[in-house]
Amino acid sequence: TRGLVERLLLERLSLRGICRAVGIGLKWILGFIANRFEALPDHVHVQPISCNQDVMIQRLEVEADAMASFVQKKANKQGIWLAMDAKTRQIIAFYVGDRSRKSFKKLWAMIPKAYRQHATFYADQYVVYKGVVPAAQHQPIGKLARKTNHIERFNNTLRQRVSRLVRSALSFSKKLTNHIGAIKYFICHYNLTKATV
């Protein structure tokens, strides 16, 4: 039952829907997901990049973006900041907060050091990136440049697979910790599937 619930949490089902399908109580599943979310690793299963040599063989590219969400009510907006390795398609960092420079700085601090030092960052022309990403590494682009199409596609996948993020749904998060946990749970699983490709 636990294994089935773990798999169903990765699909677009509400918690009450999982309870009905599996025949478990809401109180049990709330306790179960709280434990699962708490046990998730901070590194979200990213395969590490090593830059110990003077010459790097591969060129590091990162796509960065933010998507809108909310907790409890639509007035309580929570942006989901994401950074993706353009080659491996792994999410290398994420942060949930407002759409300010302060929140982007927190995402920046979570990005592995090798990327912060060596990668080219492709992002839209949102002003918060300036002054955080070094100018030599930042490539602000328009929608037609197609340099952020992978992260945009992931945004769509995240919104379609995590029921809390589906627009106009009743499955929204009531607590910020559960909101972050559900997003992290999906990203950890997503990164593990990308690591085996």
Salt bridges, closest charged atoms under 4 A:
GLU6 OE2 - ARG36 NE 3.01
GLU11 OE2 - ARG161 NH2 3.31
ASP42 OD1 - LYS184 NZ 2.93
GLU61 OE2 - ARG59 NH2 2.85
GLU63 OE2 - HIS150 ND1 2.83
GLU152 OE2 - LYS143 NZ 3.15
